[in-house]
Amino acid sequence: MLQQQAEQQGNAGILRPLVVMNRQTDRMASLIEELLTVSRIEQVQMELEMHPFELNAALRELIDEIGPTTPGFVLHLDEQARRL
């Protein structure tokens, strides 16, 4: 909601932090859901389904999300990792 208001008002100074906060909130919700899933698996209430995924894309997303929250540190994906 705040992000939409900032976009409508063209407030670029606050837009970037709001985008990061929204992304982090989504990530936390996803982590909570994953923890609940692990709990269900441990209770044998569901089966684990494994699927292939793009590791480099997941790492790039992680770097994009964590980067703004770690001022003074530079995060980058090593060239060797990009070729995996």
TORNUPA-654210 format. One record per atom (N, C-alpha, C, O): x, y negated, z negated. Coordinates in steps of 0.2 Angstrom, whole numbers, padded with zeros to 4 digits, always signed. Layout:
<rs>
XYZ
...
</rs>
This chain:
<rs>
+0004+0006+0000
+0000+0000+0000
+0004-0006+0000
+0003-0011+0004
+0009-0007-0005
+0014-0012-0005
+0018-0013+0002
+0019-0018+0004
+0020-0007+0004
+0024-0007+0011
+0019-0010+0016
+0022-0013+0020
+0013-0008+0017
+0009-0010+0022
+0008-0018+0021
+0008-0022+0026
+0007-0021+0015
+0007-0028+0014
+0013-0031+0016
+0013-0037+0019
+0019-0028+0015
+0025-0031+0017
+0026-0031+0024
+0029-0036+0027
+0024-0026+0027
+0024-0026+0035
+0020-0031+0038
+0022-0035+0042
+0014-0032+0035
+0009-0037+0038
+0011-0044+0037
+0010-0048+0041
+0015-0045+0031
+0017-0052+0030
+0024-0053+0033
+0026-0059+0033
+0027-0048+0036
+0034-0049+0039
+0039-0050+0033
+0044-0053+0035
+0038-0047+0028
+0043-0048+0022
+0048-0043+0022
+0048-0038+0019
+0053-0044+0027
+0059-0039+0028
+0063-0038+0022
+0066-0033+0021
+0064-0043+0017
+0068-0042+0011
+0065-0037+0006
+0069-0034+0003
+0059-0036+0006
+0056-0031+0001
+0054-0025+0005
+0053-0020+0002
+0054-0025+0012
+0051-0019+0015
+0056-0013+0015
+0054-0008+0014
+0062-0015+0016
+0067-0009+0016
+0067-0005+0009
+0067+0001+0009
+0067-0009+0003
+0067-0005-0003
+0060-0001-0004
+0060+0004-0007
+0055-0004-0002
+0048-0001-0002
+0048+0006+0002
+0046+0011+0000
+0051+0005+0008
+0052+0011+0012
+0056+0017+0009
+0054+0022+0009
+0061+0015+0006
+0066+0019+0002
+0062+0022-0004
+0062+0028-0005
+0058+0018-0007
+0055+0021-0013
+0049+0025-0011
+0048+0030-0014
+0046+0024-0006
+0040+0028-0003
+0043+0035-0001
+0040+0040-0002
+0049+0035+0002
+0052+0041+0005
+0054+0045-0001
+0053+0051-0001
+0057+0042-0006
+0059+0045-0012
+0053+0048-0016
+0054+0054-0019
+0048+0044-0016
+0042+0047-0020
+0039+0053-0016
+0037+0058-0019
+0039+0053-0009
+0037+0059-0006
+0042+0065-0007
+0040+0070-0007
+0048+0063-0007
+0053+0068-0009
+0052+0071-0016
+0053+0078-0016
+0051+0067-0021
+0050+0070-0027
+0043+0074-0027
+0043+0080-0030
+0038+0072-0024
+0032+0076-0023
+0034+0083-0020
+0031+0088-0022
+0038+0083-0015
+0040+0089-0012
+0044+0093-0016
+0043+0099-0016
+0048+0090-0020
+0052+0094-0025
+0048+0098-0030
+0049+0103-0032
+0043+0094-0033
+0038+0097-0038
+0034+0102-0035
+0033+0107-0038
+0032+0101-0028
+0028+0107-0025
+0033+0113-0024
+0031+0119-0025
+0039+0112-0023
+0044+0117-0022
+0045+0121-0029
+0045+0127-0029
+0045+0117-0034
+0046+0120-0041
+0040+0124-0042
+0041+0130-0045
+0034+0122-0041
+0028+0126-0042
+0028+0132-0038
+0026+0137-0040
+0030+0131-0032
+0031+0137-0027
+0035+0143-0030
+0034+0148-0030
+0041+0140-0033
+0046+0145-0036
+0043+0148-0042
+0043+0154-0043
+0039+0144-0046
+0036+0147-0052
+0031+0153-0049
+0030+0158-0053
+0027+0151-0044
+0022+0156-0042
+0025+0162-0039
+0023+0168-0040
+0031+0161-0036
+0035+0167-0033
+0037+0171-0039
+0037+0178-0039
+0040+0168-0044
+0042+0172-0050
+0037+0176-0053
+0038+0181-0056
+0031+0173-0053
+0025+0177-0056
+0022+0182-0051
+0017+0184-0052
+0025+0182-0045
+0023+0187-0040
+0016+0185-0038
+0012+0190-0036
+0014+0179-0037
+0008+0177-0035
+0008+0175-0027
+0003+0174-0024
+0014+0175-0024
+0014+0174-0017
+0021+0177-0015
+0026+0178-0019
+0022+0177-0008
+0028+0180-0005
+0032+0174-0002
+0029+0169+0000
+0038+0175-0002
+0043+0170+0001
+0043+0171+0008
+0045+0177+0010
+0042+0166+0012
+0043+0167+0019
+0049+0162+0021
+0049+0156+0020
+0054+0165+0024
+0060+0162+0026
+0059+0160+0034
+0057+0164+0038
+0061+0153+0035
+0060+0151+0042
+0067+0147+0043
+0070+0144+0039
+0069+0148+0050
+0075+0144+0052
+0074+0136+0051
+0068+0134+0052
+0079+0132+0050
+0078+0125+0050
+0084+0122+0053
+0090+0125+0052
+0084+0116+0055
+0090+0112+0057
+0094+0109+0051
+0092+0104+0048
+0099+0112+0049
+0103+0110+0044
+0106+0103+0044
+0105+0099+0040
+0108+0101+0050
+0111+0095+0051
+0106+0089+0051
+0107+0084+0048
+0100+0091+0053
+0094+0086+0052
+0092+0085+0045
+0091+0079+0043
+0092+0091+0041
+0091+0090+0034
+0096+0086+0030
+0094+0082+0026
+0102+0087+0032
+0108+0084+0029
+0108+0076+0031
+0109+0072+0026
+0106+0075+0037
+0106+0068+0039
+0100+0064+0035
+0101+0058+0033
+0094+0068+0035
+0089+0065+0031
+0091+0064+0024
+0089+0058+0021
+0094+0068+0021
+0096+0068+0014
+0101+0062+0013
+0100+0058+0008
+0106+0061+0018
+0110+0055+0017
+0107+0049+0018
+0108+0044+0015
+0102+0048+0023
+0098+0042+0024
+0094+0041+0017
+0093+0035+0016
+0091+0046+0014
+0087+0044+0008
+0092+0042+0002
+0090+0038-0002
+0097+0046+0001
+0102+0045-0005
+0106+0038-0004
+0107+0035-0009
+0108+0037+0002
+0113+0031+0003
+0111+0025+0000
+0115+0022-0003
+0104+0022+0001
+0102+0016-0002
+0102+0016-0010
+0102+0011-0013
+0102+0022-0012
+0102+0023-0020
+0108+0023-0023
+0109+0024-0029
+0114+0023-0019
+0120+0024-0021
+0125+0018-0019
+0130+0020-0015
+0124+0012-0021
+0128+0007-0019
+0135+0008-0021
+0137+0010-0027
+0140+0006-0017
+0147+0007-0018
+0149+0014-0015
+0156+0015-0015
+0145+0018-0013
+0147+0025-0010
+0145+0025-0003
+0140+0023-0001
+0149+0028+0001
+0148+0029+0008
+0147+0036+0009
+0151+0040+0008
+0141+0038+0011
+0140+0045+0013
+0140+0046+0020
+0137+0042+0024
+0143+0052+0023
+0143+0053+0030
+0143+0061+0031
+0145+0064+0026
+0141+0063+0037
+0141+0070+0038
+0148+0071+0042
+0149+0068+0047
+0152+0076+0039
+0158+0077+0042
+0157+0080+0049
+0152+0084+0051
+0162+0079+0054
+0161+0081+0061
+0161+0089+0061
+0157+0092+0065
+0165+0092+0057
+0164+0100+0057
+0157+0102+0055
+0155+0107+0058
+0154+0099+0050
+0147+0101+0048
+0142+0100+0054
+0137+0103+0055
+0143+0094+0058
+0139+0093+0064
+0139+0099+0069
+0134+0100+0072
+0144+0102+0069
+0145+0108+0074
+0142+0114+0071
+0142+0119+0075
+0140+0115+0065
+0137+0121+0063
+0130+0123+0066
+0128+0128+0064
</rs>
